[in-house]
Amino acid sequence: MTVPPNGEGAAAPAAGIHDRFPGTPLTPSQRGISLAELAVGGAIVIAHNVYHVLPNEVPILFVLGLVSTRLRDGSWTAMGLRWPLSWRRTVLIALAATALRILLGAFVVDPITAHFWPPAVAASGTSEIRGHWMVMLRWLLIIWTFAAFGEEISYRGYLLRRAADAGGRSKAAYWVGAVVVAVLFGFGHYYKGPSGMVDSGMAGLILGAAYVWSEGNLWVCILAHGFMDTFYFGAAFLGWFS
């Protein structure tokens, strides 16, 4: 349930995941269409990042997601872009997800992957960040538009929801969808190498879990994604990472 921006018509908090993710039960054909959309979305991710036969997947999925959601669900708020019941809770969940991602990356994922593969490859151009304000500001713009907003609409708002639709919108379907899309998110960072894919997949899993746990509040994911990347790029600017 949501509260309009003007505060009128406030409703009681949502009772559970089915209240937060709106929609009538899906027919077999609707579930089949959702599965097909997920398959096409996954193919687009692989085609760009692994085989380099398509342009960047994020703008493509962003447009497909907006069009699909508008046609099939009636409103983009179905993605989770509705006004949150509490912005304070939204920000706190996003900060918790950010902290979990940083800690797991530093103390679990990085030490484990270091036994098998070289360190993750940094994004092109990030080596120029250290001590350069203009470069940092340019990356912050990319972080909060293309990455936080674009990737979260594409992966969590669109693909995760279609994965859950294919599974009948059960609670288990959302959690399975979070795992499936986390794997795709890892492939979305194929350029980073195996260590980077695992690390990004872990980040995607945390973002997906935040989406489900917050009962479809996509603003949690957008903010968390922005916070995560801001931390890492800020650390690069300060020279914390070599």
C-alpha beads as a LAMMPS data file, in Angstrom:
LAMMPS data file: protein, C-alpha beads

242 atoms
241 bonds

1 atom types
1 bond types

-500.0 500.0 xlo xhi
-500.0 500.0 ylo yhi
-500.0 500.0 zlo zhi

Masses

1 110.0

Atoms # bond

1 1 1 0.000 0.000 0.000
2 1 1 1.155 3.541 -0.631
3 1 1 0.599 7.085 0.515
4 1 1 0.060 9.746 -2.166
5 1 1 2.542 12.657 -2.135
6 1 1 -0.091 15.016 -0.698
7 1 1 -0.761 12.630 2.176
8 1 1 -4.473 12.218 1.327
9 1 1 -6.118 8.860 1.170
10 1 1 -3.503 7.196 3.350
11 1 1 -4.017 3.485 3.778
12 1 1 -2.859 0.961 6.323
13 1 1 0.576 -0.625 5.786
14 1 1 0.720 -3.562 3.412
15 1 1 0.020 -6.934 4.979
16 1 1 2.442 -8.810 2.807
17 1 1 4.184 -9.296 -0.488
18 1 1 1.002 -9.891 -2.459
19 1 1 -0.411 -6.539 -1.380
20 1 1 2.747 -4.757 -2.416
21 1 1 3.018 -6.514 -5.786
22 1 1 -0.345 -5.734 -7.377
23 1 1 -2.231 -7.733 -9.959
24 1 1 -4.806 -10.455 -10.377
25 1 1 -3.696 -14.094 -10.652
26 1 1 -1.962 -14.703 -13.956
27 1 1 -3.281 -17.056 -16.611
28 1 1 -0.975 -19.736 -18.083
29 1 1 -0.581 -17.645 -21.238
30 1 1 0.372 -14.566 -19.202
31 1 1 2.921 -16.589 -17.270
32 1 1 4.279 -17.932 -20.560
33 1 1 4.654 -14.402 -21.942
34 1 1 6.481 -13.385 -18.771
35 1 1 8.844 -16.338 -19.118
36 1 1 9.464 -15.394 -22.746
37 1 1 10.237 -11.808 -21.722
38 1 1 12.695 -13.062 -19.111
39 1 1 14.352 -15.333 -21.672
40 1 1 14.642 -12.509 -24.205
41 1 1 16.002 -10.180 -21.517
42 1 1 18.575 -12.763 -20.465
43 1 1 19.583 -13.298 -24.094
44 1 1 20.075 -9.542 -24.511
45 1 1 22.343 -9.448 -21.440
46 1 1 24.468 -12.333 -22.734
47 1 1 24.491 -11.077 -26.330
48 1 1 25.982 -7.737 -25.333
49 1 1 28.286 -8.627 -22.467
50 1 1 29.618 -12.019 -23.582
51 1 1 29.346 -12.011 -27.386
52 1 1 29.300 -8.248 -28.077
53 1 1 26.714 -8.557 -30.839
54 1 1 24.262 -6.024 -29.379
55 1 1 24.613 -2.518 -27.923
56 1 1 24.635 -2.077 -24.151
57 1 1 21.758 -4.016 -22.630
58 1 1 20.678 -1.407 -20.093
59 1 1 19.022 1.084 -22.490
60 1 1 17.381 -1.800 -24.351
61 1 1 15.992 -3.415 -21.202
62 1 1 15.048 -0.015 -19.799
63 1 1 12.818 0.725 -22.793
64 1 1 11.449 -2.814 -23.012
65 1 1 10.678 -2.760 -19.302
66 1 1 8.840 0.543 -19.416
67 1 1 6.819 -0.459 -22.492
68 1 1 6.014 -3.927 -21.151
69 1 1 5.008 -2.638 -17.737
70 1 1 2.828 0.071 -19.213
71 1 1 1.049 -2.318 -21.578
72 1 1 0.724 -5.303 -19.272
73 1 1 0.449 -3.734 -15.825
74 1 1 -1.138 -0.400 -16.660
75 1 1 1.282 1.835 -14.804
76 1 1 4.995 2.150 -14.164
77 1 1 4.228 2.209 -10.447
78 1 1 3.822 -1.559 -10.770
79 1 1 7.631 -1.719 -10.970
80 1 1 7.813 -0.261 -7.492
81 1 1 8.208 3.401 -8.418
82 1 1 5.249 4.357 -6.247
83 1 1 5.601 6.885 -3.422
84 1 1 7.016 4.970 -0.428
85 1 1 5.014 4.737 2.767
86 1 1 8.153 5.922 4.567
87 1 1 11.182 7.519 2.940
88 1 1 13.054 7.090 6.220
89 1 1 12.533 3.324 6.112
90 1 1 13.419 3.303 2.413
91 1 1 16.743 5.049 3.034
92 1 1 17.557 2.874 6.054
93 1 1 16.977 -0.353 4.109
94 1 1 19.105 1.012 1.272
95 1 1 21.922 1.871 3.696
96 1 1 21.702 -1.579 5.304
97 1 1 21.914 -3.236 1.879
98 1 1 24.896 -1.038 1.029
99 1 1 26.713 -1.953 4.237
100 1 1 26.024 -5.662 3.688
101 1 1 27.317 -5.487 0.126
102 1 1 30.539 -3.719 1.181
103 1 1 31.216 -6.091 4.072
104 1 1 30.490 -9.279 2.114
105 1 1 32.604 -8.044 -0.760
106 1 1 35.578 -7.191 1.417
107 1 1 35.500 -10.111 3.858
108 1 1 33.859 -12.966 1.961
109 1 1 33.756 -12.627 -1.825
110 1 1 37.159 -11.024 -2.425
111 1 1 39.122 -13.471 -0.204
112 1 1 37.386 -16.487 -1.763
113 1 1 37.695 -15.431 -5.404
114 1 1 41.343 -14.466 -4.849
115 1 1 42.089 -18.189 -4.468
116 1 1 40.829 -18.912 -7.985
117 1 1 41.060 -15.831 -10.210
118 1 1 42.842 -12.492 -10.582
119 1 1 41.229 -9.392 -9.023
120 1 1 38.207 -7.883 -10.730
121 1 1 38.887 -5.597 -13.684
122 1 1 37.859 -2.008 -13.019
123 1 1 35.560 -0.148 -15.387
124 1 1 37.344 1.689 -18.176
125 1 1 38.343 5.194 -17.148
126 1 1 38.096 4.697 -13.393
127 1 1 41.886 4.815 -13.033
128 1 1 41.663 8.545 -13.762
129 1 1 39.404 9.264 -10.777
130 1 1 42.013 9.597 -8.029
131 1 1 42.272 13.210 -6.950
132 1 1 40.354 14.565 -9.957
133 1 1 37.103 16.272 -9.003
134 1 1 35.730 16.676 -12.510
135 1 1 36.300 13.026 -13.348
136 1 1 34.656 12.030 -10.076
137 1 1 31.648 14.259 -10.730
138 1 1 31.256 12.743 -14.193
139 1 1 31.251 9.259 -12.702
140 1 1 28.746 10.291 -10.044
141 1 1 26.403 11.404 -12.816
142 1 1 26.795 8.026 -14.523
143 1 1 26.349 6.191 -11.218
144 1 1 23.057 7.831 -10.320
145 1 1 21.509 7.784 -13.799
146 1 1 22.726 4.898 -15.925
147 1 1 23.651 2.541 -13.065
148 1 1 21.319 3.229 -10.137
149 1 1 18.226 4.284 -12.080
150 1 1 18.779 2.511 -15.399
151 1 1 20.053 -0.833 -14.134
152 1 1 17.540 -1.104 -11.319
153 1 1 14.577 -0.497 -13.611
154 1 1 16.068 -2.956 -16.097
155 1 1 17.070 -5.762 -13.746
156 1 1 14.914 -5.511 -10.617
157 1 1 11.919 -3.505 -11.814
158 1 1 11.569 -5.444 -15.061
159 1 1 13.392 -8.792 -15.221
160 1 1 12.900 -9.779 -11.593
161 1 1 9.185 -9.035 -11.781
162 1 1 8.798 -10.994 -15.001
163 1 1 10.633 -13.921 -13.414
164 1 1 8.194 -13.757 -10.504
165 1 1 5.262 -13.484 -12.914
166 1 1 6.438 -16.636 -14.668
167 1 1 6.356 -18.388 -11.289
168 1 1 2.831 -17.208 -10.484
169 1 1 3.802 -14.249 -8.276
170 1 1 4.233 -16.434 -5.206
171 1 1 6.657 -15.342 -2.522
172 1 1 8.972 -18.172 -3.542
173 1 1 8.783 -17.006 -7.165
174 1 1 10.068 -13.579 -6.185
175 1 1 13.000 -15.075 -4.298
176 1 1 13.850 -17.418 -7.178
177 1 1 13.566 -14.440 -9.507
178 1 1 15.991 -12.503 -7.317
179 1 1 18.563 -15.322 -7.691
180 1 1 18.057 -15.715 -11.448
181 1 1 18.390 -11.991 -12.085
182 1 1 21.442 -11.798 -9.800
183 1 1 23.142 -14.325 -12.090
184 1 1 22.209 -12.208 -15.113
185 1 1 23.491 -9.139 -13.281
186 1 1 26.800 -10.922 -12.809
187 1 1 26.967 -11.584 -16.562
188 1 1 26.098 -7.929 -17.034
189 1 1 29.558 -7.236 -15.593
190 1 1 31.359 -9.856 -17.680
191 1 1 34.113 -7.379 -18.526
192 1 1 35.270 -7.516 -14.902
193 1 1 36.368 -11.136 -15.239
194 1 1 35.290 -14.088 -13.046
195 1 1 36.023 -12.355 -9.731
196 1 1 34.100 -9.284 -10.785
197 1 1 31.163 -11.328 -12.057
198 1 1 30.874 -13.146 -8.741
199 1 1 31.140 -9.869 -6.842
200 1 1 28.535 -8.162 -9.038
201 1 1 26.279 -11.204 -8.805
202 1 1 26.473 -10.973 -5.022
203 1 1 25.586 -7.280 -5.226
204 1 1 22.684 -8.134 -7.517
205 1 1 21.455 -10.743 -5.055
206 1 1 21.490 -8.209 -2.227
207 1 1 19.625 -5.693 -4.376
208 1 1 17.087 -8.322 -5.366
209 1 1 16.632 -9.382 -1.762
210 1 1 16.134 -5.735 -0.779
211 1 1 13.476 -5.430 -3.487
212 1 1 11.564 -8.468 -2.243
213 1 1 12.071 -7.728 1.453
214 1 1 10.851 -4.145 1.003
215 1 1 7.784 -5.560 -0.773
216 1 1 8.580 -4.142 -4.178
217 1 1 9.925 -0.721 -3.293
218 1 1 12.230 -0.058 -6.236
219 1 1 13.458 3.175 -4.643
220 1 1 15.278 1.008 -2.088
221 1 1 17.248 -0.624 -4.911
222 1 1 17.912 2.635 -6.737
223 1 1 19.239 4.307 -3.607
224 1 1 21.231 1.255 -2.492
225 1 1 22.816 0.882 -5.922
226 1 1 23.735 4.555 -5.934
227 1 1 25.137 4.384 -2.399
228 1 1 27.208 1.293 -3.221
229 1 1 28.794 2.744 -6.320
230 1 1 29.307 6.140 -4.695
231 1 1 31.248 4.453 -1.895
232 1 1 33.541 2.543 -4.259
233 1 1 34.147 5.437 -6.615
234 1 1 34.629 7.775 -3.664
235 1 1 37.202 5.366 -2.269
236 1 1 38.962 5.342 -5.646
237 1 1 38.965 9.159 -5.670
238 1 1 40.590 9.194 -2.229
239 1 1 43.144 6.600 -3.257
240 1 1 41.960 3.910 -0.879
241 1 1 42.151 1.314 -3.634
242 1 1 45.172 0.727 -5.812

Bonds

1 1 1 2
2 1 2 3
3 1 3 4
4 1 4 5
5 1 5 6
6 1 6 7
7 1 7 8
8 1 8 9
9 1 9 10
10 1 10 11
11 1 11 12
12 1 12 13
13 1 13 14
14 1 14 15
15 1 15 16
16 1 16 17
17 1 17 18
18 1 18 19
19 1 19 20
20 1 20 21
21 1 21 22
22 1 22 23
23 1 23 24
24 1 24 25
25 1 25 26
26 1 26 27
27 1 27 28
28 1 28 29
29 1 29 30
30 1 30 31
31 1 31 32
32 1 32 33
33 1 33 34
34 1 34 35
35 1 35 36
36 1 36 37
37 1 37 38
38 1 38 39
39 1 39 40
40 1 40 41
41 1 41 42
42 1 42 43
43 1 43 44
44 1 44 45
45 1 45 46
46 1 46 47
47 1 47 48
48 1 48 49
49 1 49 50
50 1 50 51
51 1 51 52
52 1 52 53
53 1 53 54
54 1 54 55
55 1 55 56
56 1 56 57
57 1 57 58
58 1 58 59
59 1 59 60
60 1 60 61
61 1 61 62
62 1 62 63
63 1 63 64
64 1 64 65
65 1 65 66
66 1 66 67
67 1 67 68
68 1 68 69
69 1 69 70
70 1 70 71
71 1 71 72
72 1 72 73
73 1 73 74
74 1 74 75
75 1 75 76
76 1 76 77
77 1 77 78
78 1 78 79
79 1 79 80
80 1 80 81
81 1 81 82
82 1 82 83
83 1 83 84
84 1 84 85
85 1 85 86
86 1 86 87
87 1 87 88
88 1 88 89
89 1 89 90
90 1 90 91
91 1 91 92
92 1 92 93
93 1 93 94
94 1 94 95
95 1 95 96
96 1 96 97
97 1 97 98
98 1 98 99
99 1 99 100
100 1 100 101
101 1 101 102
102 1 102 103
103 1 103 104
104 1 104 105
105 1 105 106
106 1 106 107
107 1 107 108
108 1 108 109
109 1 109 110
110 1 110 111
111 1 111 112
112 1 112 113
113 1 113 114
114 1 114 115
115 1 115 116
116 1 116 117
117 1 117 118
118 1 118 119
119 1 119 120
120 1 120 121
121 1 121 122
122 1 122 123
123 1 123 124
124 1 124 125
125 1 125 126
126 1 126 127
127 1 127 128
128 1 128 129
129 1 129 130
130 1 130 131
131 1 131 132
132 1 132 133
133 1 133 134
134 1 134 135
135 1 135 136
136 1 136 137
137 1 137 138
138 1 138 139
139 1 139 140
140 1 140 141
141 1 141 142
142 1 142 143
143 1 143 144
144 1 144 145
145 1 145 146
146 1 146 147
147 1 147 148
148 1 148 149
149 1 149 150
150 1 150 151
151 1 151 152
152 1 152 153
153 1 153 154
154 1 154 155
155 1 155 156
156 1 156 157
157 1 157 158
158 1 158 159
159 1 159 160
160 1 160 161
161 1 161 162
162 1 162 163
163 1 163 164
164 1 164 165
165 1 165 166
166 1 166 167
167 1 167 168
168 1 168 169
169 1 169 170
170 1 170 171
171 1 171 172
172 1 172 173
173 1 173 174
174 1 174 175
175 1 175 176
176 1 176 177
177 1 177 178
178 1 178 179
179 1 179 180
180 1 180 181
181 1 181 182
182 1 182 183
183 1 183 184
184 1 184 185
185 1 185 186
186 1 186 187
187 1 187 188
188 1 188 189
189 1 189 190
190 1 190 191
191 1 191 192
192 1 192 193
193 1 193 194
194 1 194 195
195 1 195 196
196 1 196 197
197 1 197 198
198 1 198 199
199 1 199 200
200 1 200 201
201 1 201 202
202 1 202 203
203 1 203 204
204 1 204 205
205 1 205 206
206 1 206 207
207 1 207 208
208 1 208 209
209 1 209 210
210 1 210 211
211 1 211 212
212 1 212 213
213 1 213 214
214 1 214 215
215 1 215 216
216 1 216 217
217 1 217 218
218 1 218 219
219 1 219 220
220 1 220 221
221 1 221 222
222 1 222 223
223 1 223 224
224 1 224 225
225 1 225 226
226 1 226 227
227 1 227 228
228 1 228 229
229 1 229 230
230 1 230 231
231 1 231 232
232 1 232 233
233 1 233 234
234 1 234 235
235 1 235 236
236 1 236 237
237 1 237 238
238 1 238 239
239 1 239 240
240 1 240 241
241 1 241 242
